[in-house]
Amino acid sequence: VLALWAAAWEGLRNVRGGLWRPGTGSAMFYIRHAEHLPATPDGRLAGEPFPANYAPSLTVPQTGTVSVVRDFARACRPEVCNGGPLTIEIHDSVFREPDGIGKVAHLVALFLREGGHQLQLNAIDRNQLIEAQKHPELHRNLIVRVWGWSGCFVELDKVFQDHIIRRAEMSFQ
């Protein structure tokens, strides 16, 4: 599918004369556009948000971080590398373990060895996000990755807060 996507854009020029560069990024449309779309073959139900960027669907069970990294890195193609990092939430407790940083470094190295082109890792605690929704005044400095940008969690629309919480529910430990 990605090869066909890239081929469809090959040689096309934009209004400024530059080449169009196809990518796998979802911009901010992964929530709003999905509200009106039917179910998809990956197990996403009608109306449910897409995952952010190039990441597993939020409703499809995963077998682990390494399998996700391998599956998504193999499908990376240099002709569609405009945006769309593989976005993975890992529980922030990983960094409390003595070997946590080393494990994350090995995960990044695996992604690169398997051919991945962009990886976005977020260390997150689902319970803290839920608490921030309930008591935003106590969590004004909580910064989260939304898509290609970060923001204060308590200042986001609820639909984006809920999406980030759902991503954290899938987080790998």
C-alpha positions in Angstrom: 0.0 0.0 0.0 2.8 2.4 0.9 4.6 1.7 -2.4 1.3 2.5 -4.3 0.9 5.6 -2.3 4.4 6.8 -3.2 4.0 5.9 -6.8 0.8 7.9 -7.1 2.6 11.1 -6.1 5.8 10.5 -8.1 6.7 13.5 -10.2 3.7 15.6 -9.2 4.5 19.3 -8.5 2.9 21.7 -6.1 1.8 25.3 -7.0 5.4 26.6 -6.2 7.0 24.0 -8.6 8.3 21.8 -5.8 7.7 18.1 -5.7 5.0 16.7 -3.5 6.4 14.4 -0.8 4.0 11.7 0.3 4.1 10.7 4.0 2.5 8.7 6.7 1.8 11.5 9.1 -1.8 12.1 10.3 -1.5 15.8 11.1 -4.4 16.7 13.4 -6.9 14.8 11.4 -6.6 11.5 13.2 -9.5 12.4 15.5 -11.9 14.7 13.5 -11.8 12.9 10.2 -12.2 9.5 11.8 -15.5 10.5 13.4 -17.3 10.1 10.1 -15.5 7.1 8.6 -16.5 3.5 8.7 -14.6 0.7 10.4 -11.2 -0.3 9.0 -9.6 -3.7 8.4 -7.2 -3.3 11.3 -10.0 -3.6 13.9 -10.8 0.1 14.3 -14.5 0.6 14.8 -16.6 3.1 12.9 -16.2 6.6 14.3 -13.2 5.7 16.5 -10.1 7.9 16.2 -7.1 6.7 14.2 -3.8 6.3 16.0 -1.6 9.3 15.9 1.0 9.2 13.1 2.2 5.8 12.0 1.3 3.7 15.0 -0.9 0.7 15.9 -4.6 1.2 16.1 -5.8 2.0 19.7 -8.3 -0.8 19.6 -6.1 -3.6 18.3 -4.2 -5.7 21.0 -0.4 -5.7 20.5 2.0 -8.5 21.4 4.7 -6.2 22.8 7.0 -3.3 22.0 9.6 -5.2 20.1 7.0 -6.7 17.8 5.4 -3.3 17.1 8.8 -1.8 16.4 9.7 -4.7 14.0 6.4 -4.6 12.2 6.3 -0.9 11.6 10.0 -0.5 10.9 9.9 -3.1 8.1 7.1 -1.3 6.4 9.0 2.1 6.4 9.8 3.1 2.9 12.2 5.9 2.0 9.8 7.3 -0.6 7.1 8.0 2.1 9.3 9.3 4.9 7.6 12.8 5.0 6.2 12.8 8.6 4.6 10.0 10.3 6.9 8.7 13.0 6.0 5.5 14.8 4.6 6.8 18.0 4.8 4.6 21.1 3.9 5.4 24.7 5.9 3.6 27.3 5.1 3.8 31.0 7.3 6.3 32.8 8.3 3.7 35.3 10.7 2.3 32.7 13.1 5.1 33.6 12.9 4.3 37.3 14.7 1.0 36.8 18.5 0.9 36.7 18.6 -0.7 33.2 15.6 1.4 31.9 17.6 3.8 29.8 19.7 0.9 28.3 16.5 -1.0 27.3 15.1 2.1 25.6 18.4 2.6 23.8 18.3 -1.0 22.6 14.7 -0.4 21.3 15.8 2.6 19.4 18.7 0.7 17.9 16.4 -2.1 16.9 14.1 0.3 15.1 17.0 1.7 13.1 18.4 -1.7 12.3 15.0 -2.8 11.0 14.8 0.2 8.7 12.6 2.6 10.6 12.9 6.3 9.7 11.2 8.1 12.6 10.5 7.0 16.2 8.7 9.0 18.8 8.8 7.6 22.3 6.7 9.1 25.0 7.1 8.3 28.7 3.7 8.6 30.2 1.6 7.6 33.2 -2.1 7.1 32.5 -3.2 7.6 36.1 -1.5 11.0 36.2 -3.4 12.0 33.0 -6.7 11.0 34.6 -5.9 12.9 37.7 -5.0 16.0 35.6 -8.4 15.8 33.9 -10.1 15.8 37.3 -7.9 18.4 38.9 -6.3 20.6 36.1 -5.3 23.3 38.6 -2.8 20.8 40.1 -1.2 19.8 36.8 -0.7 23.0 34.8 2.9 22.0 33.9 2.1 18.5 32.6 3.4 18.5 29.0 2.3 15.7 26.6 3.1 14.9 23.0 0.0 15.4 20.9 1.1 14.8 17.3 4.0 16.7 15.8 3.9 19.0 18.7 3.7 19.0 22.5 1.3 21.0 24.7 0.0 21.4 28.2 -2.3 18.5 28.8 -4.9 20.6 30.8 -5.2 23.1 27.9 -6.1 20.5 25.3 -9.6 19.9 24.1 -11.1 16.9 26.0 -11.2 14.9 22.8 -7.4 15.1 22.6 -7.0 14.5 26.3 -9.1 11.3 26.0 -7.1 10.2 23.0 -3.8 10.6 24.8 -5.3 8.7 27.8 -6.3 5.9 25.4 -2.8 5.8 24.0 -1.4 5.5 27.5 -3.7 2.6 28.1 -1.8 0.8 25.4 1.5 1.8 26.8 4.2 -0.8 27.0 6.1 -1.5 30.3 
